[in-house]
Amino acid sequence: MPTCPGWTFRQLAIHLGRGHRRVAQIVATRAVTPIPMRDVADGKLPQDPAQHTPWLNAGADRAIEAVTAAGSDLVWTLAGIGPASFWARRQAHEAAAPGGRSARGRTTRQSGPGGCRGRCRRMARPHQGHHRPGPCPGAGPARRRPEPAFHATDPGLSGTGEWLVTRTPSGVTVARGHGHGQADVAVRGPAASLLLVLTRRLPPSDPGIEILGEQALLIHWLQHTPF
C-alpha cells in the first residue's frame, strides 16, 4: 500500500475491520477502559476472499450504529473519557489516511476538509508522551516555534478551508479562516492531499502541494508535532 509503507493490503484490511469492531464494542458497552484487540468479537478476517468486503463493511456499519445510538454518552477514547461521538471522526481518519490514495497511487476524494480540521485538533491535545517541539531549524533562542497555515483549494470552500495552527506550552490551537500572512509557512492543496501530508503519508514535496515560505519549517513542524 503506497500510503502504508511496509503493509500489505491484507494487513490494512485487518487493521481497519478489527479497529471498527473494537470501537463498536467500546461504545456499545460504554467501556471506560480500552478493550484489547485480542478481545474484539469477530476480529479475524475471513479466510474466504469473497467475504472480505462484506466483513469490512459490516465492521464500519457496527461502528456507525453504535456511535449513532450512543451520541454524547461517555466512553473511553484515545484522549481519555469523552463523548462517544469522538469515534465518528477518529474512524473516518483511520479509513481516510491509508485509503487517501488508491493502490494505483492516485489521490481519492474521500477525505474532505473535516479530516484536515480534525487531524489538527487531534494534535492539539497535550503531548501525552510524544515529542515536545524542539528548536526551529536555523533559529536563535528568540525565534518562536513555526506556525503553519493549511489551505484546502477544493472548489466552493471559500474561507472555510483555511486553518492556522499555533503551538503553545499547553498544546495547539487551531483557528479557521486565517490568511497566509499570519503563518511562518503555508501549505496549499486539495483537502485529501493536505490530510495525507498531515498524517505523513504524502511528502510536502509532492507536485500537488504548494508551499509558501520555508519548507524546512514545515518539515520541522511535522517531525515534532504529535498526532
trRosetta pair geometry for C-beta under 8 A, 3 or more apart (Angstrom, degrees):
i j d omega theta_ij theta_ji phi_ij phi_ji
1 4 4.1 21 88 45 125 97
1 5 7.8 -115 80 -58 74 23
1 7 5.1 -25 34 84 116 99
1 8 7.2 116 -15 -172 93 12
1 9 6.0 130 -61 -80 101 61
1 12 5.5 68 -40 -40 158 147
1 98 6.3 13 155 -174 146 102
1 103 6.8 -75 -116 -105 62 77
2 5 7.9 1 -170 -72 29 66
2 101 5.4 -65 79 100 121 134
2 103 7.2 149 -3 -140 98 36
2 105 5.3 101 -44 -97 167 75
3 97 6.9 -176 156 149 129 62
3 98 5.1 162 101 -147 114 47
3 99 7.4 -130 59 -36 146 12
3 100 5.9 134 -109 51 163 89
3 101 4.9 147 -42 38 118 105
3 196 6.7 -90 -127 -135 121 111
3 201 4.2 24 -155 -168 94 123
3 202 7.5 -26 -114 -52 95 78
4 7 3.7 -31 129 39 116 133
4 11 7.8 -160 130 92 140 109
4 12 5.6 152 39 -86 164 118
4 98 4.8 14 -49 -133 116 111
4 201 7.7 -20 -60 -124 51 109
7 11 4.7 -131 -161 82 87 127
7 12 5.3 91 147 -54 130 92
7 15 7.8 -35 -150 -9 140 142
7 98 7.7 -43 76 -141 153 132
8 11 4.8 101 53 4 76 100
8 12 7.2 -142 94 -2 43 86
9 12 5.7 -56 -150 38 35 112
9 13 6.3 39 151 -24 67 105
9 103 7.0 -13 -83 -92 124 128
10 13 5.7 -53 -148 33 31 113
10 14 6.5 30 154 -17 64 104
10 45 7.0 171 -167 94 85 172
11 14 5.8 -54 -151 35 32 110
11 15 6.3 35 151 -22 65 107
12 15 5.5 -53 -147 34 33 115
12 16 6.3 24 158 -13 67 107
12 98 5.6 -172 -146 152 124 150
13 16 6.1 -59 -147 41 28 104
13 17 5.9 19 161 -12 66 115
13 45 6.1 75 112 -108 109 136
13 52 6.2 -12 -179 -169 153 111
13 56 6.1 -78 -157 -81 92 121
14 17 6.1 -60 -135 44 25 105
14 18 5.7 15 170 -8 65 116
14 44 8.0 -16 -132 -146 104 38
14 45 5.0 -82 -89 -35 87 121
15 18 6.6 -62 -139 44 16 101
15 19 5.9 18 159 -22 57 118
15 98 7.9 81 85 -3 135 165
16 19 5.6 -59 -141 38 24 113
16 20 6.4 25 161 -19 63 104
16 56 6.5 29 101 -140 114 101
16 59 7.3 134 130 94 72 142
16 94 6.4 152 -118 139 79 106
16 95 6.2 82 -138 -97 124 76
16 98 7.6 -129 -62 56 117 135
17 20 6.1 -52 -149 32 27 107
17 21 6.6 22 154 -12 60 109
17 43 7.7 144 116 -152 89 53
17 45 6.4 109 60 -88 150 83
17 55 5.7 21 -144 133 145 95
17 56 4.9 -91 -84 -104 105 61
17 59 4.4 158 -154 -6 62 159
18 21 5.7 -59 -150 41 34 111
18 22 6.2 40 151 -26 67 104
18 37 6.2 47 153 -156 130 100
18 40 5.5 109 -165 90 87 157
18 43 4.3 58 -126 -158 99 93
18 44 8.0 44 -84 -64 110 25
18 59 7.3 -61 -48 -131 16 150
19 22 5.5 -50 -147 31 32 114
19 23 6.6 32 155 -17 64 102
19 59 7.8 82 64 162 55 135
19 91 7.2 165 129 -122 106 92
19 94 5.8 -143 124 175 150 155
20 23 5.8 -54 -152 35 32 111
20 24 6.4 34 151 -20 65 106
20 59 3.6 108 79 148 123 99
20 60 5.1 -71 -144 -78 159 45
20 62 6.4 116 141 62 98 97
20 63 4.3 -98 -166 -29 84 131
20 91 6.1 87 -104 -148 77 132
20 94 7.9 -174 -64 92 76 141
21 24 5.5 -51 -146 36 34 114
21 25 6.3 34 154 -19 66 106
21 40 5.1 102 107 178 111 117
21 41 6.6 -136 172 68 122 66
21 42 6.1 -145 -137 79 152 90
21 43 5.7 -158 80 -92 144 75
21 59 4.7 -70 -46 -133 84 99
21 62 6.0 35 -108 76 61 146
21 63 7.5 -94 -66 -54 25 92
22 25 5.8 -58 -151 37 30 110
22 26 6.3 32 152 -20 65 105
22 35 5.8 -173 -157 79 87 112
22 37 6.4 -46 -85 -109 138 63
22 40 4.7 -61 -80 -101 79 128
22 43 7.4 50 -56 -105 86 120
23 26 5.6 -52 -146 35 32 112
23 27 6.2 22 159 -11 66 109
23 63 4.7 37 86 -123 118 109
23 66 7.2 163 125 74 77 137
23 67 7.5 -10 148 -54 112 109
23 87 4.8 148 -162 -167 122 137
23 90 7.6 176 -110 87 139 116
23 91 5.7 -78 -6 -69 173 128
24 27 6.1 -62 -145 43 26 104
24 28 5.8 23 160 -18 66 115
24 59 7.3 -146 -7 -163 133 61
24 62 3.8 -5 -104 135 164 101
24 63 4.6 -103 -60 -80 91 52
24 65 7.3 35 -131 61 112 86
24 66 4.3 153 -143 -7 68 147
24 67 8.0 -85 -102 -27 61 79
25 28 5.9 -53 -132 40 26 108
25 29 6.1 5 171 1 62 114
25 31 7.3 32 127 -18 74 134
25 35 5.6 -77 105 59 120 173
25 40 6.1 -162 5 -130 151 72
25 41 6.3 143 -86 18 131 98
25 66 7.9 -70 -31 -111 20 166
26 29 6.7 -78 -150 48 17 94
26 31 4.5 -86 -146 41 65 122
26 34 7.4 -30 -105 -136 126 46
26 35 5.5 -144 -76 2 85 118
26 75 5.7 111 147 168 92 130
26 76 5.9 -98 -164 59 120 96
26 87 7.5 158 79 -80 122 151
27 30 7.3 20 -173 -77 33 43
27 31 7.9 -53 -42 22 20 88
27 63 7.6 99 21 -146 137 59
27 66 4.1 119 87 145 122 116
27 67 5.6 -67 -149 -76 169 59
27 69 8.0 124 140 64 114 92
27 70 4.9 -121 -179 -14 103 155
27 73 7.9 112 -162 78 79 113
27 75 5.5 -84 -108 -52 55 173
27 84 4.7 91 -134 -146 107 118
27 87 6.1 -110 -60 28 127 155
28 66 4.6 -78 -56 -129 87 119
28 69 7.8 41 -105 70 72 131
28 70 7.6 -120 -82 -55 36 119
29 35 7.9 96 49 -67 136 135
30 70 7.3 165 -85 -128 81 122
30 73 6.1 -74 -111 148 107 127
30 74 7.4 59 -159 83 96 58
30 75 5.5 -126 -146 -95 48 92
31 34 7.4 91 135 -113 131 12
31 35 5.8 -66 -135 -45 175 101
31 75 6.0 51 58 -160 60 95
31 76 5.2 -50 110 13 87 114
32 74 7.7 29 -101 128 94 96
32 75 6.9 -129 -84 -154 51 43
32 76 5.3 128 -160 -53 22 94
32 81 6.1 -2 -144 -99 88 112
33 76 5.7 -180 -46 -73 4 151
34 76 5.7 -145 -66 139 52 149
35 39 5.5 -118 179 81 90 116
35 40 6.6 109 127 -76 118 74
36 39 4.8 83 66 8 86 104
36 40 7.8 -126 102 -27 51 78
37 40 5.7 -31 -161 -7 44 118
37 43 6.7 151 177 -173 72 156
38 43 7.8 -159 -138 67 21 154
40 43 3.7 89 91 -68 106 132
45 52 6.5 17 -167 -117 104 85
45 55 6.4 128 -138 114 59 157
46 51 3.8 -27 78 92 156 130
46 52 6.5 -139 56 -71 96 53
46 55 5.4 -169 -1 -54 106 144
48 51 4.5 69 81 5 101 109
48 52 7.9 -148 100 -31 58 73
49 52 5.5 -24 -160 -13 49 118
51 54 5.6 -63 -157 51 57 109
51 55 5.5 63 146 -31 83 108
52 55 5.7 -60 -148 36 27 113
52 56 6.4 25 157 -17 64 106
53 56 5.8 -54 -147 36 32 110
53 57 6.3 27 158 -14 66 109
54 57 5.7 -59 -143 42 31 110
54 58 6.0 36 158 -25 67 108
55 58 5.8 -53 -145 33 27 113
55 59 6.7 29 155 -20 61 103
56 59 6.0 -56 -156 31 31 110
56 60 6.8 25 153 -13 64 105
57 60 5.8 -57 -151 38 35 109
57 61 6.2 37 152 -21 68 107
58 61 5.5 -53 -146 36 32 114
58 62 6.4 37 154 -24 65 102
59 62 5.7 -51 -150 30 31 112
59 63 6.7 29 153 -16 63 104
60 63 5.8 -55 -152 36 34 110
60 64 6.3 33 153 -18 67 107
60 91 7.7 156 -129 155 76 130
60 95 7.5 46 -106 -77 121 145
61 64 5.7 -55 -146 38 32 111
61 65 6.1 29 158 -17 67 109
62 65 5.9 -58 -146 39 27 108
62 66 6.1 24 158 -18 64 111
63 66 5.9 -59 -145 38 27 109
63 67 6.2 19 162 -12 65 111
63 87 6.8 -129 -170 140 104 120
63 91 5.5 151 158 -127 153 175
64 67 6.2 -62 -144 41 25 104
64 68 6.0 25 159 -20 64 113
64 88 7.7 72 -117 -118 61 89
65 68 5.9 -57 -144 37 26 112
65 69 6.3 22 159 -16 63 110
66 69 6.0 -61 -149 38 27 107
66 70 6.2 16 158 -14 65 114
66 84 7.5 -124 135 -177 83 132
67 70 5.9 -61 -141 41 29 106
67 84 5.4 -176 -134 144 66 102
67 85 6.3 107 -176 -104 103 43
67 87 5.3 -141 -95 76 126 107
67 88 5.0 154 154 -65 156 89
68 71 7.4 18 176 -62 30 63
70 73 4.4 -97 -175 40 87 117
70 75 6.9 -3 178 -27 153 129
70 84 3.6 10 111 47 132 170
70 85 7.8 -157 94 -47 95 61
71 83 7.5 -61 133 -169 52 107
71 84 6.5 72 68 54 25 115
71 85 6.6 -8 -176 -51 35 103
72 83 4.3 -46 -147 -134 61 121
72 84 6.9 -170 -129 30 9 82
72 85 6.2 -19 -89 -8 56 116
73 83 7.0 106 59 -145 30 64
73 84 5.2 22 64 -15 81 119
74 81 5.4 30 180 173 111 101
74 82 6.6 -162 -138 119 76 7
74 83 6.4 -55 -92 -88 53 41
74 84 7.5 -147 -102 -36 8 75
75 81 7.2 -174 96 -145 17 69
75 82 7.3 -37 60 67 59 52
75 83 7.7 33 24 173 80 18
75 84 5.0 62 10 -87 123 80
75 87 7.8 -22 76 -25 133 124
76 80 7.8 -89 -146 177 60 25
76 81 6.3 -47 -98 -95 46 62
77 80 6.5 -3 62 63 84 32
77 81 7.0 115 18 -132 85 14
77 82 4.4 -39 17 42 138 110
77 86 4.5 -1 -118 96 148 156
77 87 6.9 -140 -113 -58 99 81
77 90 7.5 179 -156 -33 103 155
78 86 7.9 -161 28 149 81 131
78 90 6.9 150 7 -127 125 147
79 82 5.9 27 76 -21 101 143
79 86 7.2 -139 33 -151 111 148
79 125 5.3 -128 -121 -115 115 152
82 86 4.9 66 105 -40 123 144
83 86 5.7 136 76 -24 68 88
84 87 6.1 -40 179 17 59 111
85 88 5.5 -30 -166 8 60 117
85 89 7.8 45 151 -5 73 93
86 89 6.9 -70 -172 41 38 97
86 90 6.1 29 146 -18 74 120
87 90 5.2 -60 -137 45 40 115
87 91 5.7 34 167 -18 75 107
88 91 6.6 -63 -150 38 20 100
88 92 6.6 22 151 -20 58 108
89 92 5.5 -55 -151 34 35 116
89 93 6.6 36 152 -20 66 102
89 114 7.1 -122 -127 156 104 108
89 118 4.6 -159 177 -134 127 148
90 93 5.8 -56 -158 33 32 111
90 94 6.5 35 146 -23 65 104
90 118 7.9 -149 -72 167 44 131
90 122 7.8 118 -104 -97 82 127
91 94 5.0 -42 -144 31 42 119
91 95 6.5 36 157 -13 67 102
92 95 6.1 -61 -153 41 30 104
92 96 5.9 21 155 -17 67 116
92 111 7.7 135 155 -117 94 81
92 114 7.5 -6 116 109 152 116
92 115 6.6 -129 127 -92 108 92
92 118 7.5 73 75 57 116 166
93 96 5.7 -61 -133 42 29 106
93 97 5.8 29 172 -25 69 108
93 111 8.0 70 -115 -128 50 120
93 115 6.1 143 -97 -142 76 90
93 118 6.2 -136 -61 106 120 127
93 119 6.4 139 -122 -77 131 88
93 122 7.5 17 -66 -36 173 154
93 195 7.9 -151 -132 -166 81 121
93 199 7.7 163 -175 -80 101 137
94 97 6.9 -47 -137 26 17 105
94 98 7.8 -8 171 11 50 104
95 98 7.5 -81 -162 48 25 87
95 99 5.7 -17 166 19 64 131
95 110 7.6 -86 123 136 101 138
96 99 6.1 -83 -134 60 21 93
96 100 5.6 52 163 -69 67 89
96 110 5.7 -158 -118 107 87 102
96 111 3.6 105 -169 -83 131 114
96 115 5.3 -97 104 -117 163 146
96 192 7.7 -131 -176 -132 107 81
96 195 6.2 -32 133 141 122 153
97 100 5.8 -24 -148 -18 22 116
97 111 7.5 83 -62 -84 44 154
97 195 6.6 -126 -95 147 70 104
97 196 7.0 143 -145 -102 64 59
97 199 4.4 -96 -137 136 123 174
97 201 5.8 160 -179 -26 83 146
98 201 7.2 -161 -97 -113 41 146
99 102 7.8 23 -169 -88 67 48
99 108 6.8 -32 143 37 81 143
99 110 6.5 -15 112 56 112 148
100 107 6.5 -18 156 -142 80 75
100 108 6.2 -152 -165 43 35 91
100 110 7.2 -134 -107 56 53 98
100 111 5.5 -31 -105 7 99 135
100 192 5.4 163 -156 -178 99 93
100 193 7.9 146 166 -87 124 34
100 195 6.1 -163 -106 90 146 111
100 196 4.7 -167 111 -72 153 107
100 199 8.0 147 -4 50 147 134
100 201 6.2 115 50 97 129 148
100 202 7.6 -91 106 -33 134 119
101 105 5.8 -6 173 -147 121 31
101 106 6.5 156 -156 72 78 26
101 107 5.6 -45 -99 -93 78 49
101 108 6.8 179 -105 -3 23 85
101 196 6.9 60 -31 -106 102 148
101 201 7.3 -170 4 146 113 119
101 202 7.6 132 -39 -75 129 109
102 105 6.9 -46 71 19 72 22
102 106 5.2 -1 34 53 110 81
102 108 6.0 103 -43 -51 89 107
107 190 6.8 126 133 75 148 140
107 192 5.2 136 176 109 110 127
107 193 5.7 -24 -129 -71 155 87
107 196 7.4 -110 -119 -12 107 148
107 208 6.9 -80 -13 48 150 176
108 111 7.6 88 89 6 89 82
108 192 6.2 -157 80 -154 52 155
109 112 7.8 34 170 -74 72 76
109 190 7.9 -81 -111 173 76 133
109 192 5.9 -113 -117 -42 35 142
110 192 7.0 87 47 -110 54 120
111 115 4.1 -19 -174 1 98 166
111 116 7.9 111 148 -36 103 72
111 191 6.5 -149 113 124 75 94
111 192 4.7 117 60 -115 92 72
111 195 4.6 -85 134 37 141 163
111 196 8.0 137 61 -41 149 78
112 115 6.1 127 61 3 42 97
112 154 7.5 -59 -143 16 80 170
112 191 5.2 28 -164 110 37 154
112 192 7.6 -18 -78 -61 31 75
113 116 5.6 -54 -157 35 47 110
113 117 6.2 42 151 -16 76 106
113 152 5.1 -128 -97 20 95 166
113 154 7.2 -126 -49 35 99 131
113 157 6.3 132 -59 -126 145 129
113 160 6.8 78 143 128 168 92
113 161 5.2 -110 -106 -114 135 81
113 191 4.7 -95 -69 -118 55 141
114 117 5.7 -56 -143 42 35 110
114 118 5.8 33 158 -19 69 110
115 118 5.8 -56 -141 40 27 109
115 119 6.2 28 159 -21 63 106
115 191 6.7 115 51 159 103 105
115 192 7.8 46 59 -105 145 48
115 195 4.4 0 121 -102 122 140
116 119 5.9 -55 -147 34 28 110
116 120 6.6 28 155 -17 62 104
116 150 5.9 -156 180 128 130 144
116 152 6.3 -168 13 -57 158 120
116 163 6.8 -179 132 14 109 139
116 191 5.6 -116 -19 -154 123 84
116 194 4.9 11 -101 108 129 121
116 195 5.3 -111 -72 -73 72 79
116 198 6.5 147 -132 -14 70 150
117 120 5.9 -56 -153 35 31 111
117 121 6.4 24 153 -14 65 108
117 163 6.2 168 -101 -70 75 148
117 174 6.9 132 -153 151 72 148
117 176 7.4 2 -115 -88 120 111
118 121 5.7 -58 -147 40 34 108
118 122 6.3 42 152 -27 67 101
119 122 5.5 -46 -148 29 34 115
119 123 6.8 33 152 -15 62 102
119 195 6.2 148 -14 -136 148 78
119 198 4.6 97 126 130 147 145
119 199 6.5 -97 -135 -57 143 89
119 227 6.3 7 -170 -146 86 135
120 123 5.8 -58 -158 36 34 110
120 124 6.6 44 143 -36 64 102
120 150 7.3 -149 -66 23 131 140
120 163 5.9 -142 -19 141 171 152
120 165 5.4 -131 -148 -94 119 120
120 172 7.1 -133 175 131 77 134
120 174 4.5 108 130 -102 126 139
120 198 7.2 -83 -61 -139 69 144
121 124 5.0 -41 -152 16 43 123
121 174 5.7 -86 -73 13 72 147
122 125 6.7 -36 -177 0 39 108
122 227 5.5 64 106 -153 112 81
123 165 7.6 18 83 -155 132 135
123 172 5.4 7 115 31 89 158
123 225 5.4 20 -161 163 134 107
123 226 6.1 157 -137 83 76 58
123 227 4.8 -39 -78 -90 90 81
124 171 5.2 65 178 158 61 114
124 172 3.9 -114 -110 71 66 93
124 173 6.7 86 -132 -82 121 23
124 174 6.1 -91 -65 -18 135 103
125 128 6.6 5 123 -12 109 126
125 171 6.4 -85 165 -136 9 129
126 170 7.1 -54 -99 -179 87 61
126 171 5.6 -76 -81 -80 49 108
127 130 5.0 -134 -174 55 75 83
127 131 7.6 -120 -159 80 116 21
127 132 5.7 -28 -112 -81 156 76
127 171 7.7 -149 -39 -98 65 69
127 226 6.2 125 -145 4 60 142
128 226 7.2 -166 56 125 91 165
130 226 3.1 45 140 -83 171 137
131 134 7.3 -37 167 -31 116 94
131 224 5.5 -101 112 -142 122 64
131 226 6.7 161 43 -59 67 92
132 224 7.5 -4 122 -176 28 101
133 145 5.3 38 134 -127 154 134
133 167 5.8 71 -25 152 152 162
133 221 7.9 -9 -125 -124 116 56
133 224 4.5 93 -122 141 61 127
133 225 7.0 16 -83 -73 97 67
134 220 7.8 -112 67 -170 92 102
134 224 5.5 -132 16 -111 81 144
135 139 5.7 -156 170 65 93 111
135 143 7.7 81 -168 71 85 111
136 139 3.7 62 73 -16 98 145
136 143 5.1 -102 47 121 130 128
136 144 7.7 49 -23 95 139 31
136 145 6.4 171 -57 -126 107 41
136 146 5.7 127 -116 -36 119 91
136 217 6.7 2 -156 -120 110 85
136 220 6.1 97 -139 131 61 162
137 216 5.0 -93 69 154 147 120
137 217 7.1 -137 39 -82 103 53
137 220 5.2 -148 -14 -69 104 140
138 216 7.4 52 7 116 119 149
139 143 3.3 -111 -163 57 115 154
140 143 5.5 118 53 -17 60 100
144 147 7.6 0 117 -24 116 102
145 167 4.9 -58 104 65 148 123
145 221 7.9 107 169 -103 92 90
146 184 4.6 -118 -149 70 76 147
146 185 6.3 3 -174 11 120 109
146 217 4.0 160 -119 -175 148 104
146 218 7.4 -135 145 -68 150 36
146 220 6.2 110 9 80 141 114
146 221 5.0 -102 82 -63 122 111
147 164 6.6 22 162 -177 109 92
147 165 6.6 -176 -162 84 68 58
147 166 5.1 1 -127 -103 117 69
147 167 7.2 -149 -94 13 74 77
147 182 7.4 -63 113 135 133 77
147 183 5.3 -131 109 -135 87 66
147 184 5.2 113 47 1 66 97
148 164 7.9 -179 100 -148 39 52
148 165 5.5 1 65 50 79 108
148 183 5.7 46 -159 -165 22 126
148 184 6.8 -58 -75 58 49 84
148 185 5.2 -30 -111 74 82 88
148 186 7.0 148 -166 -97 68 31
148 187 6.2 16 -179 -6 117 107
148 217 7.4 166 -75 125 93 101
148 218 5.8 87 -101 -110 132 80
148 221 5.5 180 -24 89 125 174
149 162 6.6 2 179 -171 107 93
149 163 6.7 171 -155 88 63 45
149 164 4.9 -26 -102 -99 90 69
149 165 7.3 177 -92 13 36 73
149 178 6.4 -123 -119 92 122 98
149 179 7.6 -11 -148 131 166 25
149 180 5.5 -159 68 -113 149 55
149 182 7.0 101 -63 71 131 83
149 183 3.6 -125 -16 -40 103 156
149 185 7.5 -170 26 95 71 43
149 186 4.4 -18 66 -112 103 83
149 187 7.1 -180 89 24 53 67
150 162 7.1 169 87 -148 52 47
150 163 5.1 -4 54 56 94 94
150 165 7.1 39 -5 -15 102 112
150 186 7.6 177 -78 -160 23 63
150 187 5.1 -17 -111 66 67 102
150 194 5.4 107 -170 -161 118 134
150 198 7.5 1 -101 -66 154 116
151 161 6.4 74 -167 120 53 90
151 162 4.8 0 -108 -105 78 86
151 180 7.0 -40 -39 -70 139 99
151 186 6.2 19 -5 -180 116 107
151 187 6.9 171 25 85 74 49
151 188 4.5 -20 72 -104 108 79
151 189 7.9 106 82 16 69 45
152 157 5.7 171 94 -103 104 178
152 161 3.5 -104 60 -174 98 117
152 162 7.4 -138 24 -64 70 46
152 189 7.4 -39 -123 83 48 46
152 190 6.7 26 -156 -172 80 27
152 191 4.0 21 -135 -75 132 81
152 194 5.8 -98 -87 5 82 147
153 157 7.8 -167 -165 34 10 133
153 161 7.3 -177 -50 124 20 147
153 188 5.7 64 -47 179 116 93
153 189 6.1 -67 12 -165 114 8
153 190 6.1 -66 57 -74 88 45
154 157 5.4 86 73 -29 84 122
154 161 6.5 -177 42 -110 88 156
154 190 5.7 76 -65 -140 86 72
154 191 5.3 -31 -20 -11 128 103
157 160 5.2 -127 -178 66 76 87
157 161 3.3 27 153 -26 145 125
157 191 7.9 148 -77 -53 150 118
158 161 7.3 130 63 9 35 93
159 162 6.0 -56 -164 24 58 115
159 176 7.8 102 143 151 85 87
159 177 4.4 43 161 -129 110 95
160 176 6.8 1 -145 177 50 125
160 177 7.0 -16 -92 -75 34 93
161 191 6.8 -101 -144 -76 114 105
162 176 6.7 113 82 -169 63 58
162 177 5.5 93 71 -106 104 23
162 178 6.3 -148 132 51 113 47
162 179 7.3 8 164 -90 156 31
163 174 5.5 -10 -170 -170 118 97
163 175 6.8 147 -157 75 62 42
163 176 5.6 -32 -98 -103 75 57
163 178 7.4 40 -165 33 20 93
164 174 7.4 155 76 -156 47 47
164 175 4.7 -15 57 61 98 98
164 178 3.7 -24 -20 60 128 140
164 182 5.7 -16 -118 94 150 121
164 183 5.8 -148 -128 -70 94 103
165 172 6.0 -7 -171 -174 93 116
165 173 7.5 163 -153 82 46 48
165 174 5.6 -12 -103 -104 72 75
166 172 6.8 152 79 -158 44 64
166 173 4.9 -12 61 58 98 95
166 174 7.9 -174 23 -77 71 32
166 175 7.2 24 0 0 111 107
167 171 7.6 -122 -146 136 62 27
167 172 5.3 -33 -100 -100 62 79
167 225 7.3 -126 -81 -103 129 105
168 171 6.3 4 61 57 88 47
168 172 7.2 167 20 -92 75 27
168 173 6.6 40 -6 -11 116 101
172 225 7.4 58 -73 -147 143 113
175 178 5.2 54 104 -26 111 125
178 182 5.1 -63 167 47 119 140
178 183 7.5 121 116 -41 115 98
179 182 6.1 105 70 1 70 95
180 183 5.7 -70 -160 37 49 110
180 186 4.0 -25 -133 -67 105 156
180 212 5.8 6 -167 85 142 145
183 186 5.2 116 77 -69 137 80
183 213 7.2 -111 114 -31 93 159
184 213 6.0 130 142 -176 50 151
184 214 7.2 -40 154 39 92 101
184 217 5.3 -116 125 163 119 159
185 211 6.5 -10 -177 -170 105 96
185 212 6.9 159 -163 82 54 56
185 213 3.6 -151 -113 90 63 134
185 214 5.7 -92 -85 55 117 61
185 215 7.2 135 -147 -90 140 26
185 217 4.6 169 -25 82 135 120
185 218 4.8 -124 118 -53 151 92
185 221 7.7 -156 51 -3 128 138
186 211 7.2 153 82 -158 53 47
186 212 4.2 -5 58 56 104 107
186 213 5.9 112 14 0 67 117
187 194 6.5 129 122 -123 115 96
187 197 6.5 -157 176 110 148 160
187 204 6.9 -88 -121 -135 120 106
187 209 6.4 -21 -165 -169 92 106
187 210 7.5 146 -161 80 43 53
187 211 5.8 -13 -105 -105 67 72
187 212 7.9 -147 -64 24 27 75
187 218 6.3 111 -65 -124 116 141
188 209 7.2 142 75 -164 50 56
188 210 4.2 -20 64 64 103 104
188 211 7.7 -167 23 -74 75 27
188 212 6.9 49 -9 -12 111 105
189 193 4.3 -79 138 87 127 128
189 194 5.5 162 72 -56 97 82
189 197 7.5 104 52 -16 141 136
189 206 7.9 58 -123 86 160 112
189 208 5.4 89 -147 137 121 81
189 209 4.4 -48 -55 -108 147 60
189 210 6.2 161 -60 16 83 73
190 193 4.6 85 62 10 85 104
190 194 7.0 -152 93 -9 42 86
190 208 6.7 -35 16 167 102 122
191 194 5.6 -54 -146 35 33 112
191 195 6.4 36 156 -21 66 103
192 195 5.9 -53 -154 32 31 112
192 196 6.7 29 150 -17 63 105
193 196 5.6 -54 -151 36 37 112
193 197 6.5 39 150 -20 67 101
193 202 6.1 -97 -159 96 71 168
193 206 6.8 -147 -162 94 118 144
193 208 5.0 -129 -116 114 161 124
193 209 6.0 -157 147 -71 126 89
194 197 5.6 -52 -151 34 36 112
194 198 6.3 36 152 -19 67 105
194 209 7.7 132 -83 -114 60 103
195 198 5.6 -53 -147 37 33 113
195 199 6.3 13 158 -2 66 110
196 199 6.1 -64 -140 50 29 98
196 201 4.2 -88 -158 75 82 102
196 202 3.6 56 126 -3 116 118
197 200 7.4 28 -178 -78 32 32
197 201 7.8 -85 -54 52 20 66
197 202 5.1 -60 -68 75 60 98
197 203 7.7 7 -116 136 81 10
197 204 5.7 77 -142 -86 119 68
197 206 7.6 -128 -79 20 101 124
197 209 6.2 104 -70 -106 139 148
197 222 7.6 -95 163 -99 79 138
198 222 7.7 -150 -133 -118 36 100
198 227 7.1 117 157 -82 89 164
199 227 6.9 -120 -108 101 63 153
200 222 6.2 134 -81 176 98 121
202 206 5.2 -20 172 -33 104 149
202 209 7.3 146 132 -37 119 134
203 206 5.5 140 70 -39 72 83
204 209 5.7 -123 -162 115 51 151
204 211 6.0 52 169 -64 113 133
204 215 6.1 163 114 -153 135 102
204 218 5.5 118 -111 115 164 136
204 219 6.6 -120 20 -71 140 80
204 222 7.5 -157 -40 -21 120 150
205 209 7.4 84 87 63 4 118
205 215 7.5 53 -76 -158 79 147
206 209 4.7 76 67 7 90 108
211 215 5.1 69 124 -90 161 87
211 218 6.2 -103 -136 -7 128 155
213 217 6.6 -51 134 46 114 132
213 218 7.7 121 89 -37 107 103
214 217 4.5 82 87 -3 103 106
214 218 7.5 180 102 -5 60 81
215 218 5.5 -54 -158 36 46 112
215 219 6.3 45 148 -19 74 104
216 219 5.7 -53 -146 38 34 111
216 220 6.2 37 154 -21 65 106
217 220 5.6 -53 -148 36 31 114
217 221 6.3 33 153 -22 64 106
218 221 5.6 -54 -149 34 32 113
218 222 6.4 30 155 -18 66 104
219 222 5.8 -54 -147 36 31 109
219 223 6.3 28 155 -18 64 110
220 223 5.8 -61 -148 38 29 110
220 224 6.2 -6 164 7 65 117
221 224 6.5 -80 -143 51 23 90
221 225 5.6 13 168 -19 68 123
222 225 6.3 -60 -125 36 22 105
